[in-house]
């Protein structure tokens, strides 16, 4: 894959699991820190209120993308172990 689209992959997987309710299952918390010319965004991906991924980036999108990548790994692990809420 030349360009990663972890948020899209995460959304697609959640739709397979939860169907039409998937949009309500995934929530994001994103906060910037630092001066406006040098912000670092920390984003948290939560599934049913439980943190599955956290990422930091120079933009909100970059933070979300990294959080989605980590959330995908954790979600797939939870599915494999039968521990999904």
N, C-alpha and C positions, 0 to 999 in steps of 0.2 A: 504494500500500500504506500503510494508516494506521499499522500497527505492524510494524516489521521483525522477522523471525525468521531471522536469518542462519545460526544454528547448524542449524536445521531444514533450510534450503535447502542448506547445505553437506553435511549428512548425506544428504539425498536425492540430490544430485549424485554423491556418493561411492558410494552404492548402485547408481546407474546404471552407474558405471564399474567397480566392483569386485565387485558382487553381494553375496553373504552375507559376504564377508570385509571389508566396509566398516567394520564396528565395530572390527576390529583395526588398520585402516590409519590411522585418525585418533586422535592422542593429544594430551593437553593438559598443559601445565606452567603452574601458577598460583602466584604468590607475592605475599603482602601485604607492604607496607612502610609505615612510619609508625606512630604511636600507634593503639591499638585503636579509639579514638573518631573517628579521622580517617584510616583506612586507604586506601591506593590499591593496587589489585590489578593486577598485570601478568600477562597470560596469553598463552601462545604456542600456536598451533595447528600441529601437525606432521602431515604426511602422509608415511607410510613413513619417519619419522625426520627429514624435512627440514622446516625452518620455512617455512610458507607465510603466516603472519599473526601479528601481535603487537598487543595492545591493552591499554589501561589504563582502569580505571574505578573508581568509588567502591565497587563491589561485585564479587565474583568473577563473577557473572553478566554484569555490564556489561563487564568485561574480556574475557570469553569471546565476548560478542556482537560487540564491535569486532574482536577477533582473527579471528572467523569471517567478518566482512564483508571484511576485507583478504585472508584466505585464499581466499575465493570469487573475488575479482578475479584473484589470482595463479594459482589453479587454472585458471580459464577461459582466461587468457593462455597457460599451459603447454599446455593442450589445443589451442588454436588454432595454436600453433607446433609441435605434435607433440613436446613435450619432457617428457611426463609419465613418471615412473619406473614 
